[in-house]
């Protein structure tokens, strides 16, 4: 784990979640059972709607190990790091409340399907 300070105090994390990485362009939190990692990466906003005028945004995704393969799926994009932190916390809370010790990707996807992301960045393909 990076020596940078995480934006979420340990006592504010849902049970079972812990910090993995914190740097200028990436935040990651992990839960051991079921093994899930939530990640926010700072990425170029080239796929966002051009009218927004964003140079960068934060992409939230989850990664899980299912049987013998790693699954990575996008949750959404937000405009600021603060929105990314809030989005990660919302995802952690939803997953904590809905999953048992073992979960498949469909259960994770369903738990995160209607997460409301503050500062969501619309996709440029919806023009």
C-alpha positions as semicolon CSV with decimal commas, in nm:
position;residue;x (nm);y (nm);z (nm)
1;X;0,000;0,000;0,000
2;X;0,119;0,349;-0,076
3;X;0,224;0,576;0,207
4;X;-0,030;0,839;0,100
5;X;-0,313;0,887;0,347
6;X;-0,644;0,733;0,246
7;X;-0,936;0,973;0,214
8;X;-1,162;0,742;0,418
9;X;-1,072;0,687;0,784
10;X;-1,056;0,317;0,876
11;X;-1,338;0,355;1,127
12;X;-1,569;0,485;0,849
13;X;-1,523;0,172;0,634
14;X;-1,787;-0,101;0,649
15;X;-1,672;-0,414;0,835
16;X;-1,438;-0,634;0,635
17;X;-1,314;-0,357;0,402
18;X;-0,962;-0,219;0,406
19;X;-0,743;0,016;0,203
20;X;-0,516;-0,131;-0,063
21;X;-0,376;0,164;-0,257
22;X;-0,388;0,540;-0,240
23;X;-0,202;0,767;-0,475
24;X;-0,272;1,072;-0,686
25;X;-0,437;0,874;-0,966
26;X;-0,577;0,563;-0,796
27;X;-0,776;0,457;-0,491
28;X;-0,849;0,095;-0,406
29;X;-1,027;-0,088;-0,123
30;X;-1,061;-0,463;-0,073
31;X;-1,286;-0,706;0,105
32;X;-1,149;-1,055;0,173
33;X;-1,478;-1,252;0,189
34;X;-1,605;-1,257;-0,074
35;X;-1,287;-1,135;-0,244
36;X;-1,380;-0,804;-0,406
37;X;-1,173;-0,497;-0,485
38;X;-1,326;-0,157;-0,558
39;X;-1,105;0,077;-0,758
40;X;-1,122;0,440;-0,867
41;X;-0,874;0,536;-1,140
42;X;-0,813;0,886;-1,270
43;X;-0,845;0,856;-1,648
44;X;-0,859;1,089;-1,949
45;X;-1,214;1,205;-2,006
46;X;-1,192;1,148;-2,380
47;X;-1,497;0,917;-2,374
48;X;-1,714;1,164;-2,185
49;X;-1,958;1,403;-2,342
50;X;-1,751;1,677;-2,513
51;X;-1,977;1,953;-2,381
52;X;-1,851;1,892;-2,029
53;X;-1,500;2,014;-2,107
54;X;-1,335;1,767;-1,871
55;X;-0,969;1,675;-1,909
56;X;-0,984;1,390;-1,657
57;X;-1,245;1,196;-1,465
58;X;-1,248;0,905;-1,220
59;X;-1,360;0,561;-1,334
60;X;-1,501;0,330;-1,069
61;X;-1,486;-0,044;-1,119
62;X;-1,491;-0,365;-0,924
63;X;-1,270;-0,669;-0,954
64;X;-1,350;-1,010;-0,817
65;X;-1,209;-1,357;-0,841
66;X;-1,471;-1,608;-0,953
67;X;-1,369;-1,970;-0,978
68;X;-1,046;-1,951;-1,182
69;X;-1,083;-1,612;-1,349
70;X;-1,065;-1,247;-1,254
71;X;-1,369;-1,038;-1,345
72;X;-1,342;-0,660;-1,386
73;X;-1,648;-0,447;-1,456
74;X;-1,704;-0,074;-1,475
75;X;-1,943;0,084;-1,227
76;X;-1,936;0,437;-1,368
77;X;-1,741;0,759;-1,410
78;X;-1,746;1,068;-1,192
79;X;-1,598;1,411;-1,235
80;X;-1,398;1,456;-0,912
81;X;-1,190;1,261;-0,664
82;X;-1,435;1,352;-0,389
83;X;-1,720;1,200;-0,593
84;X;-1,504;0,890;-0,648
85;X;-1,452;0,850;-0,272
86;X;-1,825;0,893;-0,207
87;X;-1,903;0,643;-0,483
88;X;-1,660;0,385;-0,342
89;X;-1,815;0,423;0,004
90;X;-2,164;0,377;-0,141
91;X;-2,052;0,063;-0,326
92;X;-1,885;-0,079;-0,014
93;X;-2,200;-0,020;0,191
94;X;-2,423;-0,188;-0,067
95;X;-2,197;-0,488;-0,105
96;X;-2,156;-0,525;0,271
97;X;-2,532;-0,531;0,322
98;X;-2,617;-0,771;0,039
99;X;-2,341;-1,031;0,003
100;X;-2,254;-1,334;0,209
101;X;-1,905;-1,490;0,225
102;X;-1,930;-1,607;-0,135
103;X;-2,077;-1,414;-0,428
104;X;-2,081;-1,453;-0,802
105;X;-2,038;-1,165;-1,048
106;X;-2,414;-1,150;-1,116
107;X;-2,484;-1,087;-0,746
108;X;-2,220;-0,815;-0,732
109;X;-2,351;-0,653;-1,051
110;X;-2,707;-0,659;-0,912
111;X;-2,597;-0,503;-0,582
112;X;-2,419;-0,219;-0,767
113;X;-2,667;-0,174;-1,053
114;X;-2,851;0,124;-0,911
115;X;-2,571;0,299;-0,724
116;X;-2,623;0,672;-0,752
117;X;-2,293;0,843;-0,831
118;X;-2,272;1,214;-0,750
119;X;-2,103;1,404;-1,031
120;X;-2,159;1,119;-1,280
121;X;-1,997;1,178;-1,618
122;X;-2,224;1,096;-1,912
123;X;-2,086;0,877;-2,186
124;X;-1,999;1,058;-2,512
125;X;-2,174;0,789;-2,717
126;X;-2,518;0,903;-2,601
127;X;-2,520;1,208;-2,831
